[in-house]
């Protein structure tokens, strides 16, 4: 009998109530078996009937925060293709570098995409299998389409890529994307949210209609900063007016809007970044639902790496201070989804080298005696609030010519 099987026997006998208790049992069995190592939790899950023992399976779940909201995020990568406007000076990716646009090719999602030859069916299947192996439920899925400017790809490619993803989620073949979306309502893996990445300039009325037809619920747009002169120097080929127009179209279509911001761009400063942050929440033309903050890095393969001039990217301390400034301003209806890109350290020439920038920013906020009001920082599991003390509040604000509640 394997050590993993013996551990599972003990777990079923003793019914531990905490992850620490599970680890103690693993250690005790390993010692009594003269085993040199402890069995991994996914080895134990392979020996357990999770349907018969759901509470124990939950204790053994690997990286439980991944699906703590009850939804499994499944990010899949489109094939490498150029952006329609060319290449931004800070961007390391694109077909020239054998990577999807705006990715180095070394990020976990990019590596998974390349390993599957950017096939949507096998990417989804591989991720679902990984979740199941680690004890996560996959009945509800958020599908995230990554890889650059999705709405600029050929319409046929867009539909076929999505249809391939839904073939795996549904466990069956559908003749069209519309049929696949309809079938997903009763599928074993229901897609309850669908996110797409694109540029503000690629959010025309037709593109927004397409996104709605394709099942999108959330759209991420690369805003980067709110300074036209800086955007011009970056070869971004977009203006602040483009951001305003895209935001309005997306919101009117009922889509959640996520802004990507890049503090520390060439031509920006902490003061200018703070000014941008204030505009986001003080001006009705913006008002994003969510934010992703990516402090600008000098990355191998980017045009900027060949000629950075006198520009120096923010170090960890400066970036943490700037992020903390934003966290002081953010209203309670906004979620800061992500802080910092998933770029491996060996790809970074200069900039933030620490992978836990959010922790540094939270530490700085604590030093100031301040707290972040964003949804992420106020999640119930963090605050341990007594439900009896909860009260209903209604908040409203002007956004893109309408009223948000």
C-alpha positions in Angstrom: 0.0 0.0 0.0 1.4 3.4 -1.0 2.1 6.2 1.6 -0.6 8.3 -0.1 -3.2 5.5 0.3 -2.2 5.1 4.0 -2.6 8.9 4.6 -6.1 8.8 3.0 -7.1 5.9 5.3 -6.0 8.0 8.3 -7.8 11.1 7.0 -11.0 9.1 6.6 -10.6 7.7 10.2 -9.7 11.0 11.9 -11.7 13.5 9.9 -9.4 16.5 10.3 -11.0 19.9 10.3 -8.0 22.0 9.2 -5.2 22.0 6.6 -2.7 22.0 9.5 -4.3 18.8 10.9 -4.0 17.2 7.4 -0.2 18.1 7.3 0.3 16.5 10.8 -1.3 13.3 9.6 0.8 13.3 6.5 4.0 13.8 8.5 3.0 11.0 11.0 2.3 8.5 8.3 5.5 9.3 6.4 7.6 8.8 9.6 5.9 5.5 10.4 6.5 4.4 6.8 10.1 5.5 6.7 9.2 7.7 3.7 11.7 10.4 2.7 9.0 12.8 1.6 5.4 13.7 2.1 2.8 12.8 -0.5 1.5 15.9 -2.4 -2.2 16.8 -2.0 -3.0 15.9 -5.6 -1.6 12.4 -4.9 -4.1 12.1 -2.0 -6.9 13.5 -4.1 -6.2 10.8 -6.7 -6.9 8.2 -4.0 -10.1 9.9 -2.8 -13.7 9.9 -4.0 -14.2 13.6 -3.9 -18.0 13.3 -4.5 -18.4 11.0 -1.5 -16.0 13.1 0.7 -16.5 16.8 -0.4 -15.3 18.3 2.9 -12.1 16.4 2.9 -11.5 17.1 -0.8 -11.9 20.8 0.0 -9.2 20.6 2.7 -6.8 18.9 0.2 -7.5 21.4 -2.6 -4.3 22.8 -4.0 -4.1 26.6 -4.1 -7.7 26.9 -2.9 -7.9 30.7 -3.6 -8.0 30.0 -7.3 -11.6 29.0 -7.2 -12.6 30.6 -3.8 -15.5 32.5 -5.6 -16.9 29.3 -7.0 -15.7 30.0 -10.5 -12.6 28.5 -12.2 -10.7 31.0 -14.4 -9.5 29.4 -17.6 -7.1 31.7 -19.6 -6.4 30.7 -23.2 -4.0 32.3 -25.6 -4.6 33.2 -29.2 -1.9 32.6 -31.8 0.8 35.2 -32.4 -0.4 38.1 -34.6 0.6 41.7 -35.0 -1.4 44.6 -33.6 -3.1 46.6 -36.4 -1.3 49.8 -35.5 2.2 48.3 -35.2 4.3 47.9 -32.0 4.3 50.0 -28.9 7.8 50.9 -27.8 7.5 49.0 -24.5 5.9 45.9 -26.0 8.1 42.7 -26.1 5.9 40.4 -28.1 4.4 39.7 -31.5 5.2 37.3 -34.3 8.7 38.7 -34.7 9.5 37.3 -31.2 7.4 34.2 -31.7 4.9 35.2 -29.0 1.4 36.7 -28.9 1.4 40.5 -29.0 2.2 42.2 -25.7 3.5 39.0 -24.1 7.1 37.8 -23.8 6.1 34.2 -24.5 7.5 33.2 -21.1 4.4 33.9 -19.0 2.6 30.8 -17.7 -0.4 31.3 -19.9 1.8 32.0 -23.0 3.8 28.8 -22.3 0.6 26.8 -22.0 -0.7 28.3 -25.3 2.6 27.5 -27.1 2.6 23.9 -25.7 -0.9 23.4 -27.2 0.0 25.1 -30.5 -2.6 27.8 -29.5 -5.4 25.3 -30.0 -8.3 26.5 -27.9 -9.8 23.0 -27.4 -6.7 21.5 -25.9 -5.8 24.6 -23.9 -9.2 24.5 -22.2 -9.0 20.7 -21.7 -5.6 20.9 -20.2 -6.6 23.6 -17.7 -9.8 21.8 -16.7 -7.8 18.6 -16.1 -5.3 20.5 -14.0 -8.1 22.0 -11.9 -9.7 18.6 -11.4 -6.4 17.0 -10.5 -5.9 19.6 -7.8 -9.4 19.2 -6.4 -11.1 22.3 -7.8 -14.7 22.3 -9.1 -15.0 23.1 -12.8 -18.8 23.3 -13.2 -18.6 27.1 -13.5 -15.9 28.6 -15.6 -14.7 32.1 -16.5 -13.1 32.0 -20.0 -10.4 34.6 -20.5 -9.2 35.2 -24.1 -5.6 36.5 -24.0 -3.0 37.2 -26.7 -3.4 40.8 -27.8 -6.0 42.6 -29.8 -8.6 39.9 -30.2 -11.2 42.1 -31.9 -8.7 43.0 -34.6 -8.4 39.4 -35.7 -10.3 38.1 -38.7 -14.0 37.5 -37.7 -13.7 33.9 -38.8 -10.7 33.3 -36.6 -12.5 34.9 -33.6 -15.6 32.7 -34.0 -13.6 29.5 -34.7 -11.3 30.1 -31.7 -14.3 30.6 -29.4 -16.2 27.7 -30.9 -13.2 25.5 -30.2 -13.1 26.5 -26.5 -16.9 25.8 -26.2 -16.5 22.4 -27.8 -14.4 21.4 -24.8 -16.6 23.1 -22.2 -19.8 21.5 -23.8 -18.3 18.1 -24.4 -19.9 18.2 -27.9 -19.5 19.7 -31.3 -21.8 22.5 -32.4 -22.3 23.7 -36.0 -21.9 27.4 -35.1 -20.8 29.6 -32.3 -24.4 30.6 -31.6 -25.3 27.0 -31.2 -22.3 26.3 -29.0 -23.3 29.3 -26.7 -26.9 28.0 -26.5 -25.7 24.5 -25.6 -23.4 25.7 -22.9 -26.4 26.6 -20.7 -26.7 22.9 -19.7 -23.1 21.8 -20.3 -20.9 20.1 -17.7 -18.7 23.2 -17.6 -20.9 26.3 -17.8 -19.2 29.6 -19.0 -20.6 32.2 -16.5 -18.2 35.0 -17.6 -16.2 35.6 -20.8 -13.4 38.2 -20.9 -11.7 39.6 -24.0 -8.6 41.8 -24.4 -8.4 44.6 -27.0 -7.4 48.2 -27.7 -9.7 51.2 -27.3 -9.3 51.9 -31.0 -10.7 48.4 -31.8 -14.0 49.0 -29.9 -16.1 50.3 -32.8 -19.9 49.9 -32.7 -19.5 46.8 -34.9 -16.7 45.3 -32.7 -18.8 45.8 -29.6 -21.8 44.2 -31.3 -19.5 41.2 -32.2 -18.3 40.9 -28.6 -21.9 40.8 -27.3 -22.8 38.2 -30.0 -19.8 36.1 -29.0 -20.9 36.0 -25.4 -18.5 38.5 -23.8 -19.3 39.9 -20.4 -16.1 41.8 -19.7 -13.7 43.7 -21.9 -10.2 44.7 -21.0 -8.7 47.7 -22.8 -5.1 49.0 -22.8 -5.5 52.6 -21.5 -1.9 52.8 -20.2 -2.1 56.5 -19.3 -4.2 59.6 -19.9 -1.6 61.8 -21.7 -1.8 62.1 -25.5 1.7 63.4 -25.8 3.1 60.4 -23.9 0.9 58.0 -25.9 2.2 59.5 -29.1 5.8 58.9 -28.1 5.0 55.3 -27.3 3.6 54.7 -30.8 0.4 53.7 -29.0 -1.6 55.2 -31.9 -4.5 56.0 -29.6 -5.8 59.1 -27.8 -7.6 59.8 -24.6 -10.7 60.5 -26.7 -10.5 56.9 -28.0 -10.5 55.7 -24.4 -13.6 57.8 -23.6 -15.4 56.6 -26.8 -14.6 52.9 -26.2 -15.7 53.1 -22.6 -19.0 54.7 -23.5 -19.7 52.1 -26.2 -18.8 49.1 -23.9 -20.8 50.4 -21.0 -23.9 51.1 -23.2 -23.6 47.5 -24.4 -23.8 46.3 -20.8 -20.2 45.1 -20.6 -17.9 45.4 -17.6 -14.9 47.6 -18.5 -11.4 46.8 -17.2 -8.6 49.4 -17.7 -5.0 48.4 -18.0 -2.8 51.1 -16.6 1.0 51.4 -16.8 2.4 53.7 -14.1 5.9 54.9 -14.8 5.8 55.1 -18.6 8.5 57.2 -20.4 7.4 60.8 -20.0 5.3 60.1 -16.9 6.2 60.7 -13.2 4.6 59.7 -9.9 2.9 63.1 -9.8 1.5 62.6 -13.4 0.4 59.1 -12.5 -1.5 60.4 -9.4 -3.2 63.0 -11.6 -4.3 60.3 -14.0 -5.7 58.1 -11.1 -7.7 61.1 -9.8 -9.2 61.7 -13.3 -10.3 58.0 -13.5 -12.7 58.4 -10.6 -13.5 62.2 -10.7 -14.5 62.4 -14.4 -17.7 60.7 -15.7 -16.0 59.9 -19.0 -13.9 57.1 -17.4 -15.2 55.3 -14.3 -13.8 51.8 -15.0 -15.4 48.8 -13.2 -12.0 47.1 -12.7 -8.3 47.9 -12.9 -5.1 46.1 -13.7 -1.9 47.9 -12.8 1.2 47.1 -14.7 4.2 49.3 -13.7 6.2 49.8 -16.8 9.2 47.5 -17.2 12.2 47.5 -19.5 11.8 44.1 -21.1 14.0 42.1 -23.4 12.8 42.2 -27.0 10.9 45.5 -26.7 11.9 48.4 -29.0 12.4 50.5 -25.9 15.2 48.1 -24.8 17.3 49.2 -27.8 17.1 52.9 -27.0 15.8 53.7 -23.5 17.5 57.1 -23.5 17.5 58.6 -20.0 14.3 56.9 -19.0 14.5 54.8 -15.8 11.6 52.6 -14.8 10.2 52.7 -11.3 12.0 50.6 -8.7 9.9 48.5 -6.3 9.7 51.2 -3.6 8.6 53.9 -6.0 6.1 51.6 -7.7 4.7 50.5 -4.3 4.2 54.2 -3.3 2.4 55.0 -6.6 0.2 52.0 -6.3 -0.6 52.9 -2.7 -1.6 56.4 -3.9 -4.1 54.8 -6.2 -5.4 52.5 -3.6 -6.1 55.5 -1.4 -8.3 57.0 -4.2 -10.2 53.9 -5.5 -13.9 53.9 -4.8 -15.6 50.9 -3.1 -17.3 49.7 -6.3 -14.0 49.2 -8.2 -12.0 46.0 -8.1 -8.2 46.1 -8.5 -7.9 42.8 -10.3 -4.2 42.6 -10.7 -1.0 44.4 -9.8 2.1 43.6 -11.9 2.5 41.4 -14.9 3.5 37.7 -14.9 6.8 38.4 -16.6 9.7 36.1 -15.4 12.6 38.0 -13.8 15.1 36.8 -16.4 13.2 38.7 -19.0 13.3 42.0 -17.1 16.2 44.4 -17.8 15.1 47.1 -15.3 12.1 47.9 -13.2 10.1 46.2 -10.4 11.9 42.9 -9.7 9.7 41.8 -6.8 6.8 39.6 -7.7 4.7 40.6 -4.6 4.2 44.3 -5.4 0.7 44.3 -4.0 2.1 43.3 -0.6 4.6 46.2 -0.7 1.7 48.6 -1.6 -0.5 47.3 1.2 2.4 47.7 3.7 2.9 51.3 2.6 -0.8 52.0 3.0 -0.6 50.5 6.5 2.4 52.7 7.3 0.3 55.7 6.3 -2.6 54.6 8.4 -4.8 54.2 5.3 -6.9 51.4 3.9 -7.8 50.4 0.3 -11.6 50.5 -0.4 -11.5 48.3 -3.5 -13.7 45.2 -3.7 -10.7 42.9 -3.6 -9.4 44.3 -0.3 -12.9 44.3 1.3 -13.8 40.7 0.5 -15.7 39.0 3.4 -13.0 36.4 4.1 -10.5 39.1 4.8 -12.6 41.2 7.1 -14.4 38.3 8.9 -17.5 40.4 9.3 -20.4 39.2 11.4 -23.4 39.0 8.9 -25.6 40.4 11.6 -23.7 43.7 11.4 -24.0 44.0 7.6 -26.2 46.8 6.2 -27.5 47.5 2.8 -26.0 50.6 1.1 -26.9 52.1 -2.3 -24.2 54.0 -4.1 -24.6 55.7 -7.5 -22.4 57.8 -9.8 -22.3 59.3 -13.2 -20.5 57.4 -15.9 -20.3 57.7 -19.7 -23.5 59.7 -20.0 -25.5 57.4 -17.8 -26.0 56.6 -14.1 -24.4 53.6 -12.5 -25.7 51.9 -9.3 
